[in-house]
Amino acid sequence: MYLFSPDIFNWIDQVKPSKRGKYELPAAINLMLKGKSKLFAVKSEDYCQDVGTPEDLEYLRRKM
């Protein structure tokens, strides 16, 4: 799970589309690191599910 301040949009504006034609969040995070922005991470042992597709979202809806 990611939690960003609104400043993330300044970094996303600098991202060029990937070979897939997508604006990749990891590219914005890499720019933040190169720009010396402070990033924090918290390791969690809790369940996490990617919801990158409509099928993922539907799966979670059924699971809840």
PyRosetta script that sets phi, psi and omega in degrees:
from pyrosetta import init, pose_from_sequence

init()
pose = pose_from_sequence("MYLFSPDIFNWIDQVKPSKRGKYELPAAINLMLKGKSKLFAVKSEDYCQDVGTPEDLEYLRRKM")
pose.set_psi(1, 139.7)
pose.set_omega(1, 178.0)
pose.set_phi(2, -112.2)
pose.set_psi(2, 145.0)
pose.set_omega(2, 173.5)
pose.set_phi(3, -136.8)
pose.set_psi(3, 116.4)
pose.set_omega(3, -177.1)
pose.set_phi(4, -122.5)
pose.set_psi(4, 154.2)
pose.set_omega(4, 168.9)
pose.set_phi(5, -78.7)
pose.set_psi(5, 166.9)
pose.set_omega(5, 178.2)
pose.set_phi(6, -58.0)
pose.set_psi(6, -17.0)
pose.set_omega(6, 178.7)
pose.set_phi(7, -59.7)
pose.set_psi(7, -21.6)
pose.set_omega(7, 179.7)
pose.set_phi(8, -56.9)
pose.set_psi(8, -32.1)
pose.set_omega(8, -178.2)
pose.set_phi(9, -66.4)
pose.set_psi(9, -29.5)
pose.set_omega(9, 174.4)
pose.set_phi(10, -64.0)
pose.set_psi(10, -36.6)
pose.set_omega(10, 179.5)
pose.set_phi(11, -77.0)
pose.set_psi(11, -40.4)
pose.set_omega(11, 179.0)
pose.set_phi(12, -61.4)
pose.set_psi(12, -35.5)
pose.set_omega(12, 178.4)
pose.set_phi(13, -60.5)
pose.set_psi(13, -21.9)
pose.set_omega(13, -178.6)
pose.set_phi(14, -91.4)
pose.set_psi(14, -8.4)
pose.set_omega(14, -177.4)
pose.set_phi(15, -79.6)
pose.set_psi(15, 135.0)
pose.set_omega(15, 174.3)
pose.set_phi(16, -94.2)
pose.set_psi(16, 148.4)
pose.set_omega(16, 179.3)
pose.set_phi(17, -57.5)
pose.set_psi(17, 143.5)
pose.set_omega(17, 178.1)
pose.set_phi(18, -74.8)
pose.set_psi(18, -179.1)
pose.set_omega(18, 176.2)
pose.set_phi(19, -60.1)
pose.set_psi(19, -25.2)
pose.set_omega(19, 178.0)
pose.set_phi(20, -81.9)
pose.set_psi(20, -4.8)
pose.set_omega(20, -177.9)
pose.set_phi(21, 81.4)
pose.set_psi(21, 15.6)
pose.set_omega(21, -177.4)
pose.set_phi(22, -107.9)
pose.set_psi(22, 153.5)
pose.set_omega(22, 171.5)
pose.set_phi(23, -91.2)
pose.set_psi(23, 104.2)
pose.set_omega(23, -171.8)
pose.set_phi(24, -85.1)
pose.set_psi(24, 127.7)
pose.set_omega(24, 178.5)
pose.set_phi(25, -59.6)
pose.set_psi(25, -41.2)
pose.set_omega(25, 177.9)
pose.set_phi(26, -58.0)
pose.set_psi(26, -30.3)
pose.set_omega(26, 177.2)
pose.set_phi(27, -65.5)
pose.set_psi(27, -40.4)
pose.set_omega(27, 177.4)
pose.set_phi(28, -66.4)
pose.set_psi(28, -39.4)
pose.set_omega(28, 178.4)
pose.set_phi(29, -64.1)
pose.set_psi(29, -41.2)
pose.set_omega(29, 177.3)
pose.set_phi(30, -61.7)
pose.set_psi(30, -40.4)
pose.set_omega(30, 176.5)
pose.set_phi(31, -63.0)
pose.set_psi(31, -39.7)
pose.set_omega(31, 177.7)
pose.set_phi(32, -60.1)
pose.set_psi(32, -42.5)
pose.set_omega(32, 179.8)
pose.set_phi(33, -65.5)
pose.set_psi(33, -43.0)
pose.set_omega(33, 178.4)
pose.set_phi(34, -65.1)
pose.set_psi(34, -30.7)
pose.set_omega(34, 179.1)
pose.set_phi(35, -84.6)
pose.set_psi(35, 6.8)
pose.set_omega(35, 177.1)
pose.set_phi(36, 66.4)
pose.set_psi(36, 24.3)
pose.set_omega(36, 174.1)
pose.set_phi(37, -69.2)
pose.set_psi(37, 150.4)
pose.set_omega(37, 177.9)
pose.set_phi(38, -82.3)
pose.set_psi(38, 127.9)
pose.set_omega(38, 175.9)
pose.set_phi(39, -125.3)
pose.set_psi(39, 145.0)
pose.set_omega(39, 179.1)
pose.set_phi(40, -128.1)
pose.set_psi(40, 145.6)
pose.set_omega(40, 178.3)
pose.set_phi(41, -129.2)
pose.set_psi(41, 147.1)
pose.set_omega(41, 176.6)
pose.set_phi(42, -129.7)
pose.set_psi(42, 122.4)
pose.set_omega(42, 178.1)
pose.set_phi(43, -79.8)
pose.set_psi(43, 134.5)
pose.set_omega(43, -179.4)
pose.set_phi(44, -128.6)
pose.set_psi(44, 141.7)
pose.set_omega(44, 175.1)
pose.set_phi(45, -97.2)
pose.set_psi(45, 1.9)
pose.set_omega(45, -179.3)
pose.set_phi(46, -72.1)
pose.set_psi(46, 161.5)
pose.set_omega(46, 178.5)
pose.set_phi(47, -65.3)
pose.set_psi(47, 138.9)
pose.set_omega(47, 177.3)
pose.set_phi(48, -138.6)
pose.set_psi(48, 137.6)
pose.set_omega(48, -179.2)
pose.set_phi(49, -130.9)
pose.set_psi(49, 126.8)
pose.set_omega(49, 174.9)
pose.set_phi(50, -68.1)
pose.set_psi(50, 138.3)
pose.set_omega(50, 175.7)
pose.set_phi(51, -123.2)
pose.set_psi(51, 53.5)
pose.set_omega(51, -178.2)
pose.set_phi(52, -83.5)
pose.set_psi(52, -9.2)
pose.set_omega(52, -179.8)
pose.set_phi(53, -134.3)
pose.set_psi(53, 159.8)
pose.set_omega(53, 175.7)
pose.set_phi(54, -59.3)
pose.set_psi(54, -32.9)
pose.set_omega(54, 178.8)
pose.set_phi(55, -65.2)
pose.set_psi(55, -38.7)
pose.set_omega(55, 176.7)
pose.set_phi(56, -62.0)
pose.set_psi(56, -43.7)
pose.set_omega(56, 179.7)
pose.set_phi(57, -63.7)
pose.set_psi(57, -42.6)
pose.set_omega(57, 178.7)
pose.set_phi(58, -63.9)
pose.set_psi(58, -39.9)
pose.set_omega(58, 177.7)
pose.set_phi(59, -58.4)
pose.set_psi(59, -45.8)
pose.set_omega(59, 179.6)
pose.set_phi(60, -66.7)
pose.set_psi(60, -36.4)
pose.set_omega(60, 177.0)
pose.set_phi(61, -61.1)
pose.set_psi(61, -43.0)
pose.set_omega(61, 179.0)
pose.set_phi(62, -67.8)
pose.set_psi(62, -35.1)
pose.set_omega(62, -177.5)
pose.set_phi(63, -70.6)
pose.set_psi(63, -29.5)
pose.set_omega(63, -178.3)
pose.set_phi(64, -78.7)
pose.dump_pdb("model.pdb")
